[in-house]
């Protein structure tokens, strides 16, 4: 049985990025309705050694676009990581969704066997496309997406599981 890497990657990332966009919109409204400084939410961290909310969203977008590009065999788009507001983050999320919409099922033919190379600080990872998506890209995407969600929840946004998962 083969895995449809296009559906599993692009389909999953698109759906969850839509949820991130909705959460960003809710966070902005929460700040306005409750006299919360948006910078307090954007800079919130779960622990001192973890990235802040803003960076969690940026990295979630990076894993989505990176996985889509690598599996499709195209160059990974580069983003500047210069977002400073919720509006800036929404632009980044929507830019990422736009990139993913430009990928097609045909781009993913053979993606399961395509070699993916990920240079890290201390080593370089090499794996086939299926392993890359299932064991590396999706877990990392969900880690950063979940952390962003948790930060908003921790900072008082009235959100719940349905806001994270959406309707199935």
Backbone bond lengths (Angstrom), bond angles and torsions (degrees), N, CA, C in turn:
res aa  C-N    CA-C-N  psi(-1)  N-CA   C-N-CA  omega(-1)  CA-C   N-CA-C  phi
1 X - - - 1.443 - - 1.530 109.10 -
2 X 1.294 116.98 129.43 1.460 119.78 -179.83 1.531 109.68 -99.17
3 X 1.310 114.39 155.97 1.459 122.07 179.09 1.522 107.92 -97.73
4 X 1.316 117.07 134.39 1.458 121.59 175.94 1.535 107.45 -81.32
5 X 1.331 116.25 93.22 1.462 120.28 -175.42 1.521 112.87 -66.16
6 X 1.323 117.26 -28.55 1.461 119.88 177.38 1.534 109.63 -63.82
7 X 1.323 116.68 -51.83 1.468 120.92 -179.23 1.520 110.77 -64.22
8 X 1.330 116.27 -42.92 1.451 120.40 -177.30 1.526 112.11 -67.34
9 X 1.315 117.20 -33.76 1.463 119.38 -179.64 1.525 110.86 -92.75
10 X 1.303 117.55 -71.22 1.466 120.73 -175.74 1.525 111.11 -58.46
11 X 1.326 117.13 -45.49 1.460 119.88 -179.82 1.517 112.46 -60.83
12 X 1.332 115.91 -45.41 1.466 120.67 179.98 1.525 110.97 -66.12
13 X 1.323 116.59 -48.90 1.469 119.89 -177.96 1.525 111.15 -62.14
14 X 1.325 117.28 -43.45 1.474 119.87 -179.89 1.529 110.28 -58.47
15 X 1.303 115.94 -48.09 1.475 121.03 -177.73 1.527 110.73 -61.09
16 X 1.302 117.16 -47.71 1.460 120.02 -176.69 1.530 111.48 -72.52
17 X 1.310 118.15 -33.54 1.464 120.01 175.84 1.528 110.94 -64.98
18 X 1.321 117.41 -34.04 1.471 119.86 174.29 1.523 110.28 -61.53
19 X 1.340 116.33 -38.33 1.468 120.21 178.03 1.528 110.57 -68.29
20 X 1.325 116.67 -39.93 1.467 119.87 177.30 1.522 109.77 -61.46
21 X 1.324 116.74 -43.87 1.460 120.28 179.05 1.527 110.74 -59.64
22 X 1.327 116.55 -43.26 1.470 120.40 178.76 1.534 110.63 -64.92
23 X 1.329 117.36 -38.70 1.468 120.42 177.97 1.528 111.28 -65.48
24 X 1.312 116.98 -38.70 1.464 120.31 177.66 1.522 110.32 -63.36
25 X 1.305 116.61 -41.24 1.457 121.34 177.82 1.525 110.59 -63.87
26 X 1.324 116.52 -42.49 1.469 120.43 178.04 1.524 111.07 -65.30
27 X 1.330 117.03 -38.69 1.464 120.42 179.52 1.534 110.14 -63.44
28 X 1.301 116.66 -42.46 1.462 120.71 178.88 1.528 110.59 -62.59
29 X 1.319 116.72 -43.64 1.462 120.60 178.09 1.531 110.75 -65.02
30 X 1.319 116.70 -40.09 1.464 121.59 178.54 1.534 110.53 -59.44
31 X 1.308 115.94 -43.04 1.469 119.98 179.28 1.526 110.55 -61.90
32 X 1.322 116.68 -45.59 1.463 120.46 -179.03 1.529 111.62 -65.75
33 X 1.326 116.80 -42.01 1.467 120.98 -176.21 1.522 112.68 -74.50
34 X 1.321 118.53 -23.52 1.463 121.41 -173.20 1.526 113.30 -119.63
35 X 1.327 116.52 15.35 1.470 121.85 179.56 1.529 111.90 51.55
36 X 1.326 115.49 44.57 1.459 121.89 176.81 1.525 107.87 -99.47
37 X 1.308 116.34 133.54 1.454 120.58 176.23 1.527 108.53 -69.80
38 X 1.330 119.14 119.38 1.467 120.76 -179.30 1.536 112.89 -54.66
39 X 1.325 116.93 -30.91 1.467 119.71 179.94 1.530 111.82 -64.49
40 X 1.345 116.43 -27.42 1.464 119.52 176.66 1.523 110.49 -65.19
41 X 1.327 117.49 -41.56 1.465 120.43 177.81 1.524 111.12 -72.29
42 X 1.312 116.48 -43.63 1.469 119.95 -178.28 1.523 111.89 -62.12
43 X 1.325 116.83 -30.01 1.461 121.15 -178.80 1.520 114.20 -97.69
44 X 1.340 116.75 2.61 1.468 119.89 -177.61 1.523 111.55 -66.13
45 X 1.342 115.15 143.30 1.469 123.19 178.48 1.523 108.46 -131.67
46 X 1.332 115.82 150.06 1.468 119.71 174.19 1.519 111.00 -80.45
47 X 1.321 116.37 -29.43 1.464 122.24 178.57 1.519 107.22 -149.07
48 X 1.328 117.06 153.15 1.466 119.69 -176.45 1.532 114.54 -57.00
49 X 1.330 117.44 -29.50 1.465 119.47 -177.11 1.532 113.03 -94.71
50 X 1.334 117.03 9.68 1.470 120.88 178.71 1.525 109.79 -102.34
51 X 1.327 115.47 157.04 1.460 120.51 175.08 1.525 109.96 -65.66
52 X 1.338 114.81 154.80 1.457 120.04 177.85 1.531 110.80 -79.01
53 X 1.336 115.01 173.73 1.458 121.30 -177.65 1.524 112.00 -52.97
54 X 1.308 115.57 -48.47 1.466 120.59 -177.43 1.530 110.84 -55.69
55 X 1.326 116.49 -46.39 1.468 120.97 -178.21 1.532 111.39 -68.44
56 X 1.332 116.77 -33.34 1.474 119.60 177.66 1.527 110.35 -61.06
57 X 1.322 117.18 -42.76 1.466 120.97 179.05 1.528 109.88 -66.90
58 X 1.319 116.95 -43.08 1.465 119.91 178.65 1.528 110.85 -58.36
59 X 1.314 116.80 -45.45 1.464 120.21 -177.40 1.527 111.20 -69.19
60 X 1.323 117.66 -37.17 1.468 119.42 175.58 1.530 109.55 -58.50
61 X 1.324 116.69 -44.27 1.469 120.58 176.87 1.530 110.86 -62.33
62 X 1.326 116.88 -40.47 1.461 120.62 -179.81 1.524 111.45 -61.40
63 X 1.332 117.02 -42.23 1.462 118.97 179.22 1.520 111.05 -68.20
64 X 1.312 118.02 -37.18 1.461 120.75 179.05 1.532 110.97 -64.42
65 X 1.322 117.05 -51.86 1.465 119.35 -177.77 1.520 111.22 -70.62
66 X 1.334 116.94 -36.10 1.457 120.83 179.80 1.510 112.32 -65.11
67 X 1.318 116.24 -45.03 1.460 119.65 179.14 1.522 110.55 -65.58
68 X 1.319 116.67 -45.92 1.462 119.11 178.67 1.516 111.84 -57.43
69 X 1.325 116.43 -46.71 1.472 120.72 -178.44 1.532 111.51 -65.50
70 X 1.315 116.84 -49.20 1.464 119.75 -177.12 1.525 111.49 -61.64
71 X 1.319 116.94 -42.10 1.463 119.60 -179.52 1.523 111.82 -70.73
72 X 1.328 116.88 -30.59 1.469 120.73 178.17 1.522 111.94 -83.37
73 X 1.322 116.71 -8.92 1.464 120.05 179.73 1.511 113.79 75.48
74 X 1.355 116.87 29.61 1.460 120.68 178.36 1.522 108.87 -119.05
75 X 1.314 115.42 166.92 1.456 120.54 -179.73 1.532 110.91 -67.11
76 X 1.314 115.13 139.24 1.464 120.86 178.31 1.528 108.57 -74.51
77 X 1.341 118.05 125.14 1.471 119.56 177.40 1.529 110.53 -62.29
78 X 1.304 115.78 144.35 1.470 121.57 178.37 1.528 108.90 -102.88
79 X 1.322 115.64 130.28 1.456 121.89 175.06 1.520 107.75 -115.45
80 X 1.311 116.90 150.95 1.464 122.07 -172.42 1.532 114.98 -79.84
81 X 1.310 119.29 -15.53 1.476 122.32 -176.21 1.532 111.37 59.64
82 X 1.323 116.30 40.55 1.463 120.23 -178.19 1.532 113.22 -111.37
83 X 1.324 116.76 16.41 1.460 120.43 -179.45 1.529 110.21 -66.40
84 X 1.321 115.27 136.78 1.466 121.17 -177.92 1.526 113.37 -123.94
85 X 1.329 117.59 -12.24 1.465 121.34 -175.54 1.526 109.78 -134.09
86 X 1.326 115.29 169.10 1.466 119.52 174.51 1.526 110.51 -62.56
87 X 1.321 116.70 -37.52 1.463 119.78 177.93 1.531 110.78 -62.42
88 X 1.336 116.45 -42.20 1.470 120.16 177.22 1.526 110.96 -60.19
89 X 1.330 116.43 -42.16 1.469 119.89 179.82 1.524 110.88 -66.42
90 X 1.317 117.19 -37.60 1.470 119.82 177.36 1.523 110.35 -63.96
91 X 1.316 117.37 -38.08 1.466 120.26 176.66 1.523 109.64 -62.17
92 X 1.324 117.27 -43.74 1.466 121.00 179.62 1.531 111.10 -62.80
93 X 1.320 116.75 -45.28 1.464 120.63 179.20 1.522 109.96 -60.54
94 X 1.316 116.89 -45.25 1.465 120.25 -179.13 1.526 112.18 -69.45
95 X 1.319 117.39 -32.96 1.466 120.59 174.75 1.531 109.74 -64.86
96 X 1.323 116.17 -39.88 1.458 120.89 178.32 1.530 110.40 -64.72
97 X 1.330 116.74 -44.35 1.463 119.75 177.73 1.523 110.79 -62.60
98 X 1.323 117.18 -37.94 1.464 120.58 177.70 1.517 111.74 -62.86
99 X 1.333 116.24 -41.99 1.465 119.78 177.13 1.529 110.05 -60.79
100 X 1.326 116.82 -46.98 1.469 120.28 -178.85 1.524 111.65 -63.22
101 X 1.337 117.19 -36.70 1.468 119.96 177.58 1.520 111.62 -62.95
102 X 1.320 116.95 -25.42 1.464 120.98 179.71 1.522 113.77 -78.31
103 X 1.320 116.89 -8.18 1.464 120.91 177.38 1.519 108.95 -90.13
104 X 1.330 116.13 147.32 1.463 119.38 -179.02 1.524 110.81 -120.63
105 X 1.302 114.61 164.26 1.465 121.73 176.51 1.533 109.85 -55.06
106 X 1.318 116.51 -39.31 1.471 120.77 -178.69 1.535 111.93 -62.86
107 X 1.326 117.25 -29.80 1.466 120.89 178.59 1.525 112.17 -64.79
108 X 1.322 116.59 -19.55 1.456 121.39 -173.90 1.524 113.39 -99.68
109 X 1.322 117.37 3.97 1.465 120.08 176.66 1.525 108.02 -62.05
110 X 1.315 116.31 124.17 1.462 121.63 -178.88 1.513 114.57 80.88
111 X 1.325 117.83 3.95 1.475 120.85 -176.41 1.523 112.22 -63.84
112 X 1.326 117.09 -29.31 1.459 119.40 -178.42 1.524 111.95 -63.94
113 X 1.322 116.79 -31.06 1.468 121.14 -179.42 1.529 113.03 -99.95
114 X 1.322 117.40 -8.83 1.463 121.17 -179.65 1.528 109.57 -62.53
115 X 1.315 117.20 134.60 1.466 120.34 178.26 1.521 109.45 -78.21
116 X 1.320 114.89 127.86 1.457 121.72 177.87 1.518 107.61 -110.65
117 X 1.326 115.73 129.87 1.460 122.14 -179.53 1.529 107.87 -115.47
118 X 1.336 115.34 125.08 1.466 121.52 -179.50 1.522 108.15 -121.34
119 X 1.336 117.51 107.15 1.465 118.89 176.57 1.535 110.57 -78.12
120 X 1.291 116.32 123.23 1.466 122.51 175.51 1.519 108.15 -109.16
121 X 1.318 116.79 173.54 1.472 119.80 -179.24 1.521 112.12 -59.23
122 X 1.322 116.04 -48.08 1.462 119.89 -171.88 1.526 114.64 -101.05
123 X 1.357 117.29 -9.21 1.464 119.96 179.90 1.515 109.53 -164.47
124 X 1.305 115.62 172.90 1.451 121.96 176.76 1.523 108.36 -118.73
125 X 1.323 115.69 129.09 1.461 120.85 177.96 1.520 109.41 -93.15
126 X 1.325 116.33 138.09 1.462 122.85 174.30 1.520 107.24 -131.27
127 X 1.324 116.07 126.55 1.463 120.10 -179.89 1.516 109.75 -156.77
128 X 1.329 116.00 164.18 1.458 118.97 176.30 1.533 108.59 -75.38
129 X 1.324 115.95 163.05 1.459 121.41 -174.56 1.511 114.52 -59.25
130 X 1.331 117.35 -40.09 1.469 119.84 -179.61 1.521 110.48 -65.08
131 X 1.319 117.11 -45.12 1.461 120.96 178.62 1.526 110.36 -63.03
132 X 1.318 116.01 -43.73 1.464 120.99 178.92 1.524 111.17 -55.98
133 X 1.331 116.57 -49.23 1.459 119.58 -176.97 1.522 111.67 -66.99
134 X 1.326 116.81 -51.27 1.464 121.24 -172.39 1.529 112.69 -73.13
135 X 1.326 117.18 -39.65 1.468 120.33 -173.16 1.525 114.75 -99.47
136 X 1.321 118.04 -14.04 1.467 119.86 -176.26 1.527 112.68 -125.64
137 X 1.327 117.81 -59.34 1.469 120.44 -171.70 1.529 112.39 -68.78
138 X 1.331 118.00 -50.72 1.460 119.51 -178.94 1.527 112.62 -63.28
139 X 1.347 119.28 -47.13 1.467 117.50 177.96 1.527 113.13 -59.55
140 X 1.329 117.63 -39.72 1.462 120.16 178.89 1.526 111.53 -67.40
141 X 1.328 116.75 -42.91 1.460 120.34 177.17 1.525 110.19 -56.99
142 X 1.335 116.27 -50.97 1.459 120.18 -177.80 1.525 112.49 -66.49
143 X 1.317 117.84 -32.08 1.461 120.02 176.39 1.533 109.84 -59.42
144 X 1.326 116.72 -49.59 1.466 120.03 -176.24 1.529 111.82 -73.54
145 X 1.326 116.88 -36.99 1.463 120.24 176.00 1.531 110.26 -63.42
146 X 1.313 117.28 -45.66 1.464 121.59 179.68 1.518 111.02 -63.63
147 X 1.315 116.57 -41.34 1.468 119.67 179.61 1.527 110.38 -64.09
148 X 1.320 117.62 -41.46 1.468 120.53 177.09 1.530 110.30 -61.48
149 X 1.321 116.43 -46.38 1.472 120.79 177.56 1.532 110.18 -58.33
150 X 1.332 115.99 -48.76 1.466 120.15 -178.39 1.522 112.26 -60.17
151 X 1.312 116.53 -37.59 1.470 119.54 178.30 1.525 111.11 -63.15
152 X 1.319 116.62 -44.22 1.463 119.18 179.07 1.525 110.73 -63.51
153 X 1.317 115.93 -42.99 1.467 120.06 179.36 1.529 110.01 -63.17
154 X 1.320 116.30 -44.04 1.467 121.47 -179.96 1.533 111.42 -62.83
155 X 1.318 116.10 -32.67 1.471 120.53 -178.55 1.531 112.67 -86.06
156 X 1.326 117.60 9.06 1.452 120.05 171.03 1.510 117.73 103.57
157 X 1.328 118.98 1.29 1.457 118.60 177.56 1.518 109.32 -67.98
158 X 1.323 117.35 134.33 1.464 120.58 179.43 1.530 110.70 -81.20
159 X 1.321 116.05 73.70 1.460 122.43 -179.27 1.525 108.50 -120.47
160 X 1.305 115.50 159.28 1.454 120.68 -179.28 1.515 111.47 -142.77
161 X 1.318 113.80 -169.21 1.460 121.26 -174.97 1.532 112.52 -57.13
162 X 1.323 116.93 -39.44 1.467 119.48 -179.31 1.532 111.15 -63.76
163 X 1.333 117.22 -31.57 1.471 119.88 176.86 1.522 110.79 -67.84
164 X 1.313 116.96 -28.88 1.464 122.29 179.91 1.539 110.41 -80.74
165 X 1.319 116.36 -47.34 1.475 121.29 -174.58 1.514 111.96 -90.97
166 X 1.322 117.08 -37.47 1.455 120.78 -174.74 1.522 110.61 82.24
167 X 1.308 116.03 -174.65 1.453 120.72 177.53 1.520 109.13 -80.35
168 X 1.308 115.27 137.79 1.468 120.17 179.05 1.510 108.00 -105.71
